[in-house]
């Protein structure tokens, strides 16, 4: 006569689980930053005392090697376009007023190259300049 009512099931619905997983996967793929290049190969000079930068958020890197190759944030600058360094750095300073220019110069590079880069930074009004070194070990 009377039929027994079924008890409600207490399972968790998993029908939308693949959608959630793909959304999370897509989110992490979009927000992850992978640095591909490390500039041009150089040998930085050694220093007895170094200070680590607190944050790498407001940095622009200038790389220079012994062959006078110059790279700004992994973009090669032709040697004939040395005057464009000040324009590039000026644009970066306009976008970020807390910008620190980190110079990674090969220890075998000519001092005239370093002086030319410093003059371009001065023309761009870059006052916060960092010279990258490696720590000198006493071995």
C-alpha beads as a LAMMPS data file, in Angstrom:
LAMMPS data file: protein, C-alpha beads

139 atoms
138 bonds

1 atom types
1 bond types

-500.0 500.0 xlo xhi
-500.0 500.0 ylo yhi
-500.0 500.0 zlo zhi

Masses

1 110.0

Atoms # bond

1 1 1 0.000 0.000 0.000
2 1 1 2.337 2.668 1.181
3 1 1 5.723 2.726 -0.414
4 1 1 8.749 3.528 1.590
5 1 1 10.394 6.849 0.663
6 1 1 14.005 6.685 -0.299
7 1 1 16.480 8.453 1.901
8 1 1 18.224 11.456 0.277
9 1 1 21.724 10.689 -0.907
10 1 1 24.490 12.586 0.814
11 1 1 27.083 12.444 -2.020
12 1 1 28.953 15.425 -3.412
13 1 1 28.012 16.234 -7.005
14 1 1 31.075 15.943 -9.212
15 1 1 29.582 16.913 -12.558
16 1 1 31.259 20.365 -12.571
17 1 1 34.610 19.139 -11.226
18 1 1 36.344 18.961 -14.668
19 1 1 35.240 22.538 -15.399
20 1 1 36.725 23.768 -12.128
21 1 1 39.982 21.903 -12.743
22 1 1 40.355 23.377 -16.237
23 1 1 39.598 26.875 -14.946
24 1 1 42.286 26.531 -12.275
25 1 1 44.736 25.127 -14.809
26 1 1 44.035 28.011 -17.179
27 1 1 44.399 30.556 -14.342
28 1 1 47.806 29.242 -13.318
29 1 1 48.998 29.060 -16.916
30 1 1 48.050 32.696 -17.509
31 1 1 49.469 34.090 -14.270
32 1 1 52.743 32.161 -14.189
33 1 1 55.796 34.037 -15.407
34 1 1 58.603 31.998 -16.892
35 1 1 61.855 33.788 -17.531
36 1 1 63.372 32.441 -20.728
37 1 1 66.639 34.289 -21.075
38 1 1 69.254 35.480 -18.666
39 1 1 70.813 38.131 -20.899
40 1 1 74.127 37.662 -22.601
41 1 1 76.817 35.435 -21.059
42 1 1 79.172 37.460 -18.888
43 1 1 81.654 37.043 -16.064
44 1 1 80.896 39.625 -13.397
45 1 1 83.707 41.028 -11.271
46 1 1 84.104 39.741 -7.728
47 1 1 83.573 41.839 -4.608
48 1 1 84.487 41.268 -0.978
49 1 1 81.308 42.880 0.266
50 1 1 77.934 42.753 -1.473
51 1 1 74.412 43.814 -0.653
52 1 1 71.388 41.983 -1.973
53 1 1 68.541 44.026 -3.421
54 1 1 65.365 43.786 -1.361
55 1 1 63.014 43.529 -4.320
56 1 1 63.475 42.705 -7.977
57 1 1 60.137 44.209 -8.908
58 1 1 61.421 47.624 -10.034
59 1 1 64.549 46.525 -11.905
60 1 1 65.788 47.060 -15.431
61 1 1 68.846 45.060 -16.433
62 1 1 71.620 46.271 -18.701
63 1 1 74.016 43.539 -19.807
64 1 1 77.345 44.238 -21.548
65 1 1 80.051 41.770 -22.503
66 1 1 83.667 42.023 -23.620
67 1 1 82.615 42.154 -27.300
68 1 1 80.618 45.388 -26.630
69 1 1 77.276 43.593 -26.988
70 1 1 74.599 45.405 -24.995
71 1 1 71.253 44.008 -23.899
72 1 1 68.511 45.852 -22.029
73 1 1 65.992 43.509 -20.409
74 1 1 66.939 40.688 -22.797
75 1 1 66.685 42.844 -25.946
76 1 1 69.927 43.315 -27.870
77 1 1 70.934 46.884 -28.667
78 1 1 73.170 47.358 -31.716
79 1 1 76.513 48.994 -30.966
80 1 1 75.658 51.708 -33.502
81 1 1 72.537 52.599 -31.480
82 1 1 74.294 53.447 -28.211
83 1 1 72.332 56.713 -28.002
84 1 1 69.044 54.776 -27.858
85 1 1 69.893 53.521 -24.354
86 1 1 68.885 56.830 -22.779
87 1 1 65.534 56.799 -24.633
88 1 1 64.772 53.215 -23.579
89 1 1 65.662 53.849 -19.928
90 1 1 63.763 57.161 -19.959
91 1 1 60.604 55.332 -21.122
92 1 1 61.066 52.753 -18.380
93 1 1 61.522 55.521 -15.799
94 1 1 58.356 57.246 -17.000
95 1 1 56.459 53.981 -16.533
96 1 1 58.024 53.212 -13.132
97 1 1 59.459 56.065 -11.053
98 1 1 60.997 53.604 -8.546
99 1 1 63.103 51.942 -11.246
100 1 1 66.591 50.734 -10.376
101 1 1 68.951 50.103 -13.275
102 1 1 71.088 47.042 -12.605
103 1 1 74.251 46.925 -14.698
104 1 1 75.734 43.494 -15.296
105 1 1 79.045 44.237 -16.977
106 1 1 81.619 41.630 -17.931
107 1 1 84.858 42.202 -16.024
108 1 1 86.770 41.996 -19.336
109 1 1 84.681 44.773 -20.947
110 1 1 86.403 48.002 -21.919
111 1 1 85.998 50.852 -19.490
112 1 1 85.028 53.140 -22.378
113 1 1 81.911 50.981 -22.911
114 1 1 80.974 51.297 -19.237
115 1 1 81.526 55.062 -19.386
116 1 1 79.329 55.372 -22.477
117 1 1 76.534 53.428 -20.772
118 1 1 76.871 55.584 -17.638
119 1 1 76.609 58.748 -19.746
120 1 1 73.447 57.415 -21.379
121 1 1 71.989 56.672 -17.938
122 1 1 72.883 60.172 -16.791
123 1 1 71.136 61.628 -19.863
124 1 1 68.035 59.574 -18.979
125 1 1 68.156 60.929 -15.389
126 1 1 68.557 57.423 -13.958
127 1 1 69.901 58.085 -10.477
128 1 1 69.350 54.650 -8.947
129 1 1 72.013 52.440 -10.526
130 1 1 73.209 49.100 -9.205
131 1 1 76.428 47.371 -10.286
132 1 1 76.057 43.583 -10.093
133 1 1 78.955 41.509 -8.807
134 1 1 79.558 38.036 -7.543
135 1 1 80.653 37.409 -3.981
136 1 1 84.389 36.833 -3.577
137 1 1 85.040 33.538 -1.821
138 1 1 88.221 32.953 0.114
139 1 1 89.168 29.503 -1.115

Bonds

1 1 1 2
2 1 2 3
3 1 3 4
4 1 4 5
5 1 5 6
6 1 6 7
7 1 7 8
8 1 8 9
9 1 9 10
10 1 10 11
11 1 11 12
12 1 12 13
13 1 13 14
14 1 14 15
15 1 15 16
16 1 16 17
17 1 17 18
18 1 18 19
19 1 19 20
20 1 20 21
21 1 21 22
22 1 22 23
23 1 23 24
24 1 24 25
25 1 25 26
26 1 26 27
27 1 27 28
28 1 28 29
29 1 29 30
30 1 30 31
31 1 31 32
32 1 32 33
33 1 33 34
34 1 34 35
35 1 35 36
36 1 36 37
37 1 37 38
38 1 38 39
39 1 39 40
40 1 40 41
41 1 41 42
42 1 42 43
43 1 43 44
44 1 44 45
45 1 45 46
46 1 46 47
47 1 47 48
48 1 48 49
49 1 49 50
50 1 50 51
51 1 51 52
52 1 52 53
53 1 53 54
54 1 54 55
55 1 55 56
56 1 56 57
57 1 57 58
58 1 58 59
59 1 59 60
60 1 60 61
61 1 61 62
62 1 62 63
63 1 63 64
64 1 64 65
65 1 65 66
66 1 66 67
67 1 67 68
68 1 68 69
69 1 69 70
70 1 70 71
71 1 71 72
72 1 72 73
73 1 73 74
74 1 74 75
75 1 75 76
76 1 76 77
77 1 77 78
78 1 78 79
79 1 79 80
80 1 80 81
81 1 81 82
82 1 82 83
83 1 83 84
84 1 84 85
85 1 85 86
86 1 86 87
87 1 87 88
88 1 88 89
89 1 89 90
90 1 90 91
91 1 91 92
92 1 92 93
93 1 93 94
94 1 94 95
95 1 95 96
96 1 96 97
97 1 97 98
98 1 98 99
99 1 99 100
100 1 100 101
101 1 101 102
102 1 102 103
103 1 103 104
104 1 104 105
105 1 105 106
106 1 106 107
107 1 107 108
108 1 108 109
109 1 109 110
110 1 110 111
111 1 111 112
112 1 112 113
113 1 113 114
114 1 114 115
115 1 115 116
116 1 116 117
117 1 117 118
118 1 118 119
119 1 119 120
120 1 120 121
121 1 121 122
122 1 122 123
123 1 123 124
124 1 124 125
125 1 125 126
126 1 126 127
127 1 127 128
128 1 128 129
129 1 129 130
130 1 130 131
131 1 131 132
132 1 132 133
133 1 133 134
134 1 134 135
135 1 135 136
136 1 136 137
137 1 137 138
138 1 138 139
